[in-house]
Amino acid sequence: MLAERISRREFLKSSGALVVTFSLGSPLAGAAAKKEPLGKSVATDQVDGFIAIDARGGVTLYSGKVDLGTGVRTALAQIAAEELSVPFEKVAVVEGDTALTPDQGITWGSLTIQAGGMQIRQACATAREALLARGAQKLGVQQSQVYAKDGRVVVLGSERGVGFGELVGGKHFELKVNDKAPLKNPASYTVVGKPVPRVDIPDKVFGRFTYVHDFKLKGMLHARVVRPAALKASLLAFDDSAAKRIPGYVATVRKQSFLAAVARTEWGAIRAAEAIQARWSDWQGLPEKSQLWDYVRRTKVNKREELQKAGDTAQAMQSGARRLAASYDFAVHTHGSMGPSCAVADYKDGKLTVWTASQATHLLRKQLANMLGMKPEDVRCIYLEGSGCYGRNGHEDAAADAALIARELGRPVRVQWSRAEEHGWDPKGPPTLIDMRAALDAAGNVVAWESEAFIPDRYKPWGVTLVAAEHAGLPKDDSFPGNIHQSLAIPYAFPNVLASVRWLAETPFKPSWIRTPGRMQNTYANECFLDECAAAAGVDPLEYRRRYLKDARGLELLERLAKLAQWQPRKARPQASGDVVRGRGVSYIKYELVRTYVGVVADVAVDRRTGRITVERFYVAHDCGQIINPDGLKNQIEGNVVQTVSRTLIEDLQWNRSMVTSLDWKSYPILTFPDVPEVVIDLIDRPNERPWGAGEPTAAVVPSAISNAVYDALGVRLRSVPFTPEKVLAALKSA
Amino acid sequence: MATTLTLDVNGKSHSLRVDDPQMPLLYALRNDLDLHGPRFGCGLAQCGACTVHVDGEAVRSCSFPVAKAAGKKVVTLEGLGTPHKPHPLQRAFIEEQAVQCGYCINGMIMQAAALLRKNKRPSEAEIRKALEHNLCRCGTHVRILRAVRRAAEMMA
């Protein structure tokens, strides 16, 4: 219920601050800077935390989840518009501002719609109920006589009504989110489920969008960090006399091993940083790349954990007629954002404000406060979209660099990372090794299934150590690699199963989550190995999956996939001859066993002479429950496929004993246009189910589908990502 | 040492004082002229995010000295078209929703515009070839290809 007496407190009570708001009013309107009130609730259990309605009925949605280039800004606005019953154009969105938006957790794990969106939906449903009550009172009728439509409370069977703006305009709701507030019937939806065009795209194609890289403050200086020659080298000495002669040079900032050049102009900062002569200690603590998997296998195990257990695999392994074993490994990957990380920081009167593309502004605020010995209340982080990041890349580190320098100088500072910094200093997807074992009975049924993943331990969640804190010797957090054990457990009903993890004490590079962290690697091992079992049993791999799946929704998805791809049962052995051979592979996941279902078929062509794999086509059947925006969803699925084809075929971080040596796009190539596959999608919409995430699940099944397709073509198994031509040729040679 | 240059950008003449004539054009466009179209991606002419047209040719502005642009016609994404008078590619990218994070999109549109100027009816393979050195990390490629094909049809 909306309070009888709406608070008299002025909504606009403080001086306000510059905030970028997405006005959805016109497809071309885009981002407009406007004054936003401070002092609003940011509580996740308050309606005011999420929404405000002004006197003209304009709605502002305050979202703690941010749009990392995935289109969720539009989707979240659709959810809010729908549940409030206001026109989509009336909703503006403010994202990831610690002073204005609730802490809805990190924008990760395909949870923005599923978790964040549902918080917003419930807040809006609560608000709608309150508006109905208030409106009925104002209109002098029973609440059962009114309904909400187009931002008005309207009396049933008449045109008589009152606008939301008049009912609440500019005042707080002062209302707790009611978890039981009734939600609209999906059958009545007019905004959710529709391919509403994304609100940011026009500005992005006309060069009018403000990325964090474009943000400027008056009197802002530019800084460039001088990075150590080795990952953990210390700064011994430096000479900045040449830097001082660069036009525009302002200062050199040094704090222990943190070293940066500051100038009036960006180019001046780049040149000054290059002109600084620094001497670093020798550090050669990285393992030899050629010995990586031995290193991983030898790494100290902090603990072992059983994730899934059924029956007794040890005993069943002995009873099986046939035993299979294989090891799968997955290379170290960098996020490879197209735009190197960037941030702007302003330190004034003991308060720090940081404009950042961080996927976790509330967490970053705590980390920056910890690093600088400040109170979190004195730090404000404001989200501005950056280049797509697919996980925790360098955005937070650039923010820490800028914060540290801004505090040292007491002037607003912009830090723009170089390409080499982005490739060299973003945290990495850790190397992953998974051992698989199975036993089949005489009829080819799996009687025992064991998986064992070697992955870095999860120390204190959820932060990733800030580079600046490390180098400057300031307080820092442990690094958390993400929930990388997920999806090692399998959806198949085998009688004896043991999925376990060896949590390793260390990993060569500071780990963090990169799209589909762990779930991609684990699913790759599971779904490739299941294919090996199917081949050993002489059963079509799609049929083999159906045999062990007890989940009606999963089975329906596989049915749709088979139809979409016109799947024909595969022969036990490849029949094709010739230099270029084609094959197709299947893969399936129920994400983390609790949400989004995806099945894919990959069509590949492999050149026996060169070992080169071309992925020609991906068929995707996708069920994430209620679809909010089908076109946005397809965009994400396509991106998942293309990006993961790149990771599977090409990407492999290089290093020497001291440092990452993949420091540009030549030394860390990614997929380019000539090799982009066709993507054919079948969306299964379930409007009456809850919506689940789609930012990651499709990526999970891509590597295994490709490996299985190569087996179908050539009869050889690829068990080491990336599947480079050299590895294909080696597999052919040893076949 | 500091010099004054005259740059013709999007049909307007700008007098610019630069500390270093070797400074890449990108920094003049972004920082001195406040343009948001061209983007810094690598500084190595590897990714294409910074692409602009100089005398009609697609150029990597991160590796093109500002002094070399003096006396030439520079066109950025902002000058290619506007919301009220969009270039067919800009229309097509909106219609196809061919953007994810959008950081690379400046380069995609500028490179494709240079292609369509020379080749009115490019084949699928020719479009892919022309964009081969423009990188996208989000995996928007399939939509970008559709958008370029659509723009080519509009212009035919």
Interface residues (C-beta under 8 A of the other chain):
Chain A: P27 L28 L68 G69 T70 G71 P197 R198 D200 I201 P202 K204 V205 F206 G207 R208 F209 T210 Y211 H213 D214 P247 G248 T265 E266 W267 G268 R271 G336 S337 M338 G339 P340 E385 G386 S387 G388 Y390 Q416 S418 R419 D631 G632 N635 E638 G639 N640 V641 V642 Q643 S646 D664 W665 K666 I670 L671 T672 F673 P674 V676 E678 V679
Chain B: M1 A2 D19 D20 M23 P24 Y27 R30 N31 L35 H36 G37 P38 R39 F40 G41 C42 G43 L44 Q46 C47 A49 T76 L77 E78 G81 T82 P83 P86 Q90 F93 I94 Q97 V99 Q100 C101 G102 Y103 C104 I105 N106 I109 A125 I127 R128 K129 L131 E132 H133 N134 L135 C136 R137 C138 G139 T140 H141 V142 R143 L145
